[in-house]
């Protein structure tokens, strides 16, 4: 078996101790923090649930990934499987009890225990597989490249399909304007009118359930009465269905406007995307403004029009793309905004660099074919879901595949490639 790490005996233990300490620190920072804005949801979560809450699938995936480094580092320290599983389970129970008794807005659940234990177990198993992944045979590299191409294509298509808005069929819907929720500050102004696709949003059931379909227009008439910035999020407007599930929200963070709507992907209980328009609430006080948030299939746009004028100001237009798949699983619920390309770049790197790595162990002709296929599938997925093909993302796909190939070729300088047939 190919050695991983330096050859002297003490290095794996030192590396394992450092990795274990880092993994424990990340777990503590991630799990041992209060979240008052989630207090109501946490109160309604039972400890026996397996996929908990409206973003339960995302939570399960993140909990799995969170404990992978711990399992990997424990095996690096020489731990066997059973002690590793026992320690991961015990640590999870300690975290869950702390969350349930001492922290606000956090809940304890069977889901976390199962996911964390499986994640630690997978990390323990993964360490033994690293040598073959770092120096793969051509057959293994070919199989992994094919699998990554197929999986990444499914992710792109799923993102394009899942980002389309889709409202609940459970009626009636209820408007909830300018309410103060746990963990939120009150709105420092007045909301004099609100409509969604022309349907008025009262503090009562909506007379007509709006259709989301291929266009969505949220219009708000607001007037700020205070220049003091809120320290916590502000809920300006919410719409929920007959079961109390959120369909649309508009809020404020500092001077930014945060808007979100239910999308198709919510049916799979992943994290719902939210859009941030920076400085949208940087408007004069005591002046009524109409704010319109438009979803037009390919982009989000926000315009504001002061009372007495007819010329709206467009604060931002946020293009949608199949590269935005990270929004469904982002651990901190990052917003889609003008700077979202950074997160998109990291998301594409997560898929394309491993693909390039395995392509780099194949013959040159297959490498070129793999690069061409990745670009073609990215293009087809974008066109097939009617989302714009962003040149920057297209170039990032090519660049990250290329980086992965170069990394594999560099490693082969000291670790000659296997000669078995491709």
C-alpha positions as CSV (number, residue, x, y, z in Angstrom):
1,X,0.0,0.0,0.0
2,X,1.3,3.4,-0.9
3,X,2.4,5.4,2.1
4,X,0.6,8.7,2.9
5,X,2.5,11.4,4.6
6,X,6.2,11.5,5.7
7,X,8.0,8.2,6.3
8,X,9.2,8.7,9.9
9,X,7.1,7.1,12.6
10,X,6.0,10.0,14.7
11,X,4.6,12.1,11.8
12,X,1.3,10.3,11.4
13,X,0.6,10.7,15.1
14,X,1.5,14.4,15.1
15,X,-0.6,14.9,12.0
16,X,-3.5,13.0,13.5
17,X,-3.4,15.0,16.7
18,X,-3.4,18.2,14.8
19,X,-6.2,17.0,12.5
20,X,-8.3,15.8,15.5
21,X,-7.9,19.1,17.3
22,X,-9.0,21.0,14.2
23,X,-11.9,18.7,13.6
24,X,-13.1,19.1,17.2
25,X,-12.7,22.9,17.0
26,X,-14.8,23.1,13.9
27,X,-17.5,20.9,15.4
28,X,-17.6,23.1,18.5
29,X,-17.8,26.3,16.6
30,X,-20.5,24.9,14.3
31,X,-22.7,23.3,16.8
32,X,-22.4,25.1,20.1
33,X,-23.9,28.5,19.1
34,X,-27.4,29.8,19.8
35,X,-29.7,30.8,17.0
36,X,-32.7,32.7,18.4
37,X,-34.2,33.1,14.9
38,X,-34.8,29.3,14.8
39,X,-36.4,29.1,18.3
40,X,-39.9,28.4,17.0
41,X,-38.7,25.7,14.6
42,X,-36.5,24.1,17.3
43,X,-39.5,24.0,19.7
44,X,-41.5,22.1,17.2
45,X,-38.8,19.5,16.5
46,X,-39.1,16.1,18.3
47,X,-36.0,14.2,19.3
48,X,-37.2,11.1,17.4
49,X,-37.2,12.8,13.9
50,X,-34.8,11.5,11.3
51,X,-35.1,14.2,8.6
52,X,-36.0,17.2,10.7
53,X,-37.6,20.5,9.5
54,X,-38.0,22.1,6.1
55,X,-34.3,21.9,5.4
56,X,-33.9,18.4,6.8
57,X,-32.1,16.9,3.9
58,X,-29.5,19.7,3.9
59,X,-29.0,19.2,7.7
60,X,-28.4,15.5,7.3
61,X,-25.8,16.0,4.5
62,X,-24.0,18.7,6.5
63,X,-23.9,16.6,9.7
64,X,-22.5,13.7,7.7
65,X,-19.7,15.9,6.3
66,X,-19.0,17.7,9.6
67,X,-17.8,14.5,11.3
68,X,-15.9,13.0,8.4
69,X,-12.6,14.7,9.4
70,X,-12.9,13.5,12.9
71,X,-13.3,9.9,11.9
72,X,-10.4,10.2,9.5
73,X,-8.1,11.8,12.1
74,X,-8.9,9.1,14.7
75,X,-7.9,6.4,12.3
76,X,-4.7,8.3,11.6
77,X,-4.1,8.1,15.3
78,X,-4.4,4.3,15.1
79,X,-7.9,3.9,16.5
80,X,-10.0,0.9,15.4
81,X,-13.5,1.1,14.1
82,X,-15.5,0.3,17.2
83,X,-13.8,2.9,19.5
84,X,-14.1,5.5,16.8
85,X,-17.9,4.9,16.4
86,X,-18.3,4.9,20.2
87,X,-16.5,8.2,20.6
88,X,-18.3,9.9,17.8
89,X,-21.6,8.8,19.1
90,X,-20.8,9.9,22.7
91,X,-19.5,13.3,21.4
92,X,-22.7,13.7,19.5
93,X,-24.9,12.9,22.5
94,X,-23.0,15.5,24.5
95,X,-23.5,18.1,21.8
96,X,-27.2,17.3,21.5
97,X,-27.8,17.6,25.3
98,X,-26.0,20.9,25.3
99,X,-28.0,22.2,22.5
100,X,-31.3,21.1,24.0
101,X,-30.6,22.4,27.5
102,X,-28.3,25.5,27.2
103,X,-28.6,26.9,23.7
104,X,-31.5,28.9,22.2
105,X,-32.8,27.9,18.8
106,X,-31.0,24.6,18.7
107,X,-32.6,21.2,18.9
108,X,-31.6,17.6,19.8
109,X,-32.6,14.8,17.4
110,X,-32.0,11.2,16.5
111,X,-31.2,12.5,13.0
112,X,-28.0,14.2,14.2
113,X,-26.9,11.2,16.1
114,X,-27.3,8.9,13.1
115,X,-25.7,11.4,10.6
116,X,-22.8,12.3,12.8
117,X,-22.0,8.6,13.5
118,X,-22.2,7.7,9.9
119,X,-20.0,10.6,8.9
120,X,-17.3,9.6,11.5
121,X,-17.5,6.0,10.3
122,X,-17.1,7.1,6.6
123,X,-14.1,9.2,7.5
124,X,-12.5,6.3,9.3
125,X,-13.0,4.1,6.2
126,X,-11.9,6.8,3.8
127,X,-8.4,7.1,5.1
128,X,-7.7,3.5,4.0
129,X,-8.9,4.4,0.5
130,X,-6.7,7.5,0.0
131,X,-3.6,5.8,-1.3
132,X,-5.5,4.3,-4.2
133,X,-7.3,7.6,-4.9
134,X,-4.0,9.5,-4.8
135,X,-2.3,7.0,-7.2
136,X,-5.2,5.4,-9.1
137,X,-5.0,2.8,-11.8
138,X,-6.4,3.8,-15.2
139,X,-9.4,1.6,-14.7
140,X,-10.2,3.3,-11.4
141,X,-9.5,6.8,-12.7
142,X,-11.8,6.1,-15.7
143,X,-14.7,4.9,-13.6
144,X,-14.4,7.8,-11.2
145,X,-14.3,10.3,-14.1
146,X,-17.4,8.8,-15.6
147,X,-19.2,8.9,-12.3
148,X,-18.2,12.5,-11.5
149,X,-19.3,13.6,-15.0
150,X,-22.7,12.0,-14.5
151,X,-23.2,13.2,-11.0
152,X,-22.2,16.8,-11.7
153,X,-24.6,16.8,-14.7
154,X,-27.4,15.7,-12.4
155,X,-26.5,18.4,-10.0
156,X,-26.6,21.1,-12.7
157,X,-29.9,19.9,-14.1
158,X,-31.4,19.6,-10.7
159,X,-30.3,23.1,-9.8
160,X,-31.9,24.6,-12.9
161,X,-35.1,22.7,-12.3
162,X,-35.1,23.3,-8.5
163,X,-34.6,27.1,-8.7
164,X,-38.0,27.8,-10.3
165,X,-40.6,29.2,-7.9
166,X,-43.5,27.0,-6.9
167,X,-46.1,27.8,-4.3
168,X,-47.8,25.4,-2.0
169,X,-51.2,24.1,-2.9
170,X,-52.4,24.1,0.7
171,X,-54.8,27.0,0.9
172,X,-55.7,29.6,2.1
173,X,-52.5,31.6,2.3
174,X,-51.9,34.1,5.0
175,X,-50.1,37.4,5.0
176,X,-47.9,38.4,7.9
177,X,-46.7,41.9,7.5
178,X,-44.2,43.6,9.8
179,X,-44.5,41.1,12.6
180,X,-41.7,40.8,15.2
181,X,-40.5,37.3,15.5
182,X,-38.1,35.7,18.1
183,X,-34.5,36.7,17.2
184,X,-35.7,39.6,14.9
185,X,-35.8,43.4,15.4
186,X,-39.0,45.4,14.5
187,X,-39.2,47.1,11.2
188,X,-38.2,50.8,11.6
189,X,-40.9,52.1,9.3
190,X,-44.3,51.5,7.9
191,X,-45.6,49.1,5.2
192,X,-48.6,50.8,3.7
193,X,-49.3,48.3,0.9
194,X,-48.1,45.0,-0.4
195,X,-49.0,42.8,-3.4
196,X,-47.8,39.6,-5.0
197,X,-48.5,39.3,-8.7
198,X,-51.2,41.9,-8.2
199,X,-52.9,40.1,-5.3
200,X,-53.1,42.3,-2.1
201,X,-51.4,40.9,1.0
202,X,-53.4,41.8,4.1
203,X,-52.8,40.7,7.7
204,X,-55.4,38.1,7.0
205,X,-56.0,35.2,4.5
206,X,-55.4,36.2,0.9
207,X,-58.6,36.4,-1.1
208,X,-56.9,34.8,-4.1
209,X,-53.9,32.4,-4.0
210,X,-51.3,33.9,-6.4
211,X,-49.7,31.7,-9.0
212,X,-45.9,31.7,-9.1
213,X,-45.4,30.0,-12.5
214,X,-42.9,31.8,-14.7
215,X,-43.0,35.3,-13.3
216,X,-43.2,36.7,-9.8
217,X,-43.6,40.4,-8.8
218,X,-43.6,41.5,-5.1
219,X,-44.5,45.2,-4.7
220,X,-44.1,46.9,-1.3
221,X,-44.9,50.5,-0.4
222,X,-42.6,51.4,2.5
223,X,-41.6,54.5,4.4
224,X,-38.7,54.5,6.9
225,X,-39.2,56.5,10.1
226,X,-35.8,55.9,11.7
227,X,-32.2,56.0,10.4
228,X,-30.9,53.6,13.1
229,X,-29.7,50.4,11.6
230,X,-31.2,47.2,13.1
231,X,-28.8,44.9,14.9
232,X,-30.7,41.8,14.0
233,X,-32.7,40.6,11.0
234,X,-36.0,42.4,10.4
235,X,-39.1,40.7,9.0
236,X,-40.9,43.1,6.7
237,X,-43.4,40.6,5.2
238,X,-44.1,36.9,5.2
239,X,-46.6,34.8,3.4
240,X,-47.4,31.3,4.7
241,X,-49.7,28.5,3.4
242,X,-52.5,26.9,5.4
243,X,-50.0,24.7,7.2
244,X,-47.9,27.6,8.2
245,X,-45.0,26.9,5.8
246,X,-43.2,29.9,4.4
247,X,-44.0,30.7,0.8
248,X,-42.4,34.2,0.5
249,X,-40.5,36.5,2.7
250,X,-39.0,40.0,2.5
251,X,-36.8,41.4,5.2
252,X,-34.0,43.7,6.1
253,X,-30.4,43.2,7.4
254,X,-28.7,46.4,8.0
255,X,-29.4,48.4,4.8
256,X,-29.8,45.3,2.7
257,X,-33.0,43.8,1.5
258,X,-33.4,40.0,1.8
259,X,-36.1,38.3,-0.3
260,X,-36.9,34.6,-0.6
261,X,-39.6,32.5,-2.2
262,X,-40.5,28.8,-2.1
263,X,-39.0,26.9,-5.1
264,X,-39.4,23.4,-6.5
265,X,-36.4,22.1,-4.7
266,X,-38.1,22.7,-1.4
267,X,-40.0,19.5,-2.0
268,X,-36.8,17.7,-1.3
269,X,-36.3,19.5,2.0
270,X,-33.2,21.4,1.1
271,X,-32.2,24.9,2.1
272,X,-34.4,27.5,0.4
273,X,-32.4,30.2,-1.6
274,X,-32.6,33.8,-0.5
275,X,-31.5,36.9,-2.5
276,X,-29.7,39.9,-1.1
277,X,-29.9,43.4,-2.6
278,X,-27.2,45.5,-0.9
279,X,-28.1,49.0,0.4
280,X,-31.7,48.7,-0.9
281,X,-32.9,50.3,2.3
282,X,-30.5,53.2,2.0
283,X,-33.3,55.5,1.2
284,X,-34.4,58.9,2.8
285,X,-36.7,58.7,5.8
286,X,-40.2,60.1,5.7
287,X,-40.4,59.5,2.0
288,X,-42.7,56.7,0.6
289,X,-40.9,54.3,-1.7
290,X,-42.4,51.6,-3.9
291,X,-40.0,48.6,-4.0
292,X,-40.5,45.9,-6.6
293,X,-38.8,42.6,-6.6
294,X,-39.1,40.7,-9.9
295,X,-38.4,37.1,-10.7
296,X,-38.3,36.7,-14.5
297,X,-37.0,33.2,-14.9
298,X,-33.4,34.1,-15.8
299,X,-32.7,36.9,-13.2
300,X,-33.8,38.7,-10.1
301,X,-34.2,42.4,-10.1
302,X,-35.1,45.0,-7.5
303,X,-36.3,48.5,-8.3
304,X,-37.3,51.4,-6.1
305,X,-39.4,54.4,-7.0
306,X,-39.8,57.4,-4.6
307,X,-43.2,58.9,-4.3
308,X,-43.9,61.6,-6.8
309,X,-41.5,60.2,-9.4
310,X,-41.9,57.8,-12.3
311,X,-38.3,56.8,-12.8
312,X,-37.4,53.7,-10.9
313,X,-33.9,53.0,-9.7
314,X,-32.6,49.5,-10.3
315,X,-30.4,48.5,-7.4
316,X,-29.2,45.2,-8.8
317,X,-30.0,42.4,-11.2
318,X,-28.9,39.0,-10.1
319,X,-28.6,36.4,-12.8
320,X,-29.6,32.8,-12.1
321,X,-27.6,29.9,-13.4
322,X,-27.1,26.2,-12.9
323,X,-23.9,27.0,-11.0
324,X,-25.9,28.1,-8.0
325,X,-26.4,24.6,-6.6
326,X,-24.5,25.5,-3.5
327,X,-27.4,27.5,-2.2
328,X,-29.3,24.4,-1.3
329,X,-26.6,22.9,0.9
330,X,-24.6,26.0,2.1
331,X,-23.9,25.5,5.9
332,X,-24.5,29.1,6.7
333,X,-27.3,29.9,4.3
334,X,-25.3,32.4,2.2
335,X,-27.3,34.8,0.0
336,X,-27.4,34.9,-3.8
337,X,-26.3,38.4,-4.6
338,X,-23.8,40.3,-6.9
339,X,-20.9,38.5,-5.1
340,X,-22.3,35.0,-5.4
341,X,-19.8,34.1,-8.2
342,X,-17.2,33.5,-5.4
343,X,-19.4,30.8,-3.9
344,X,-20.2,29.5,-7.3
345,X,-16.5,29.2,-8.2
346,X,-15.9,27.1,-5.0
347,X,-18.9,24.9,-5.8
348,X,-17.7,24.3,-9.4
349,X,-14.2,23.6,-8.1
350,X,-15.6,21.0,-5.7
351,X,-16.9,19.0,-8.7
352,X,-14.5,19.8,-11.5
353,X,-11.1,19.6,-9.8
354,X,-11.7,15.9,-8.8
355,X,-12.9,15.2,-12.3
356,X,-9.7,16.7,-13.7
357,X,-7.6,14.7,-11.2
358,X,-8.9,11.4,-12.4
359,X,-8.8,12.5,-16.1
360,X,-5.2,13.3,-15.5
361,X,-4.3,9.6,-15.0
362,X,-5.8,8.7,-18.4
363,X,-4.3,9.0,-21.9
364,X,-4.2,12.4,-23.5
365,X,-7.0,11.6,-26.0
366,X,-9.4,10.7,-23.1
367,X,-8.4,13.8,-21.2
368,X,-9.4,16.0,-24.1
369,X,-12.6,14.0,-24.5
370,X,-13.4,14.5,-20.8
371,X,-12.8,18.3,-20.9
372,X,-15.0,18.6,-24.0
373,X,-17.7,16.5,-22.4
374,X,-17.7,18.5,-19.2
375,X,-18.2,21.8,-21.1
376,X,-20.8,20.3,-23.4
377,X,-22.8,18.8,-20.6
378,X,-22.6,22.1,-18.7
379,X,-23.9,23.9,-21.7
380,X,-26.7,21.4,-22.4
381,X,-27.8,21.5,-18.8
382,X,-28.0,25.3,-18.9
383,X,-29.9,25.5,-22.1
384,X,-32.2,22.6,-21.1
385,X,-33.3,24.4,-17.9
386,X,-33.7,27.7,-19.6
387,X,-31.2,29.4,-17.4
388,X,-28.5,31.7,-19.0
389,X,-25.1,30.3,-19.8
390,X,-22.8,32.6,-17.9
391,X,-19.4,32.9,-19.7
392,X,-17.5,33.2,-16.3
393,X,-18.9,29.9,-15.1
394,X,-18.2,28.2,-18.4
395,X,-14.5,29.3,-18.1
396,X,-14.4,28.2,-14.5
397,X,-15.5,24.7,-15.5
398,X,-12.7,24.5,-18.0
399,X,-10.1,26.0,-15.6
400,X,-10.9,23.7,-12.7
401,X,-10.8,20.6,-14.8
402,X,-7.5,21.8,-16.2
403,X,-6.1,22.4,-12.7
404,X,-7.1,18.9,-11.7
405,X,-5.4,17.4,-14.7
406,X,-2.2,19.4,-14.1
407,X,-2.1,18.3,-10.4
408,X,-2.4,14.6,-11.5
409,X,0.3,15.0,-14.1
410,X,2.6,16.7,-11.5
411,X,2.1,13.8,-9.1
412,X,3.0,11.3,-11.8
413,X,6.5,12.7,-12.0
414,X,7.3,10.9,-8.7
415,X,4.6,8.2,-8.9
416,X,4.6,6.7,-12.4
417,X,1.2,6.0,-13.9
418,X,-0.1,2.4,-14.0
419,X,0.3,0.8,-17.4
420,X,-2.9,-1.2,-17.5
421,X,-5.3,-0.6,-20.4
422,X,-7.6,2.3,-20.2
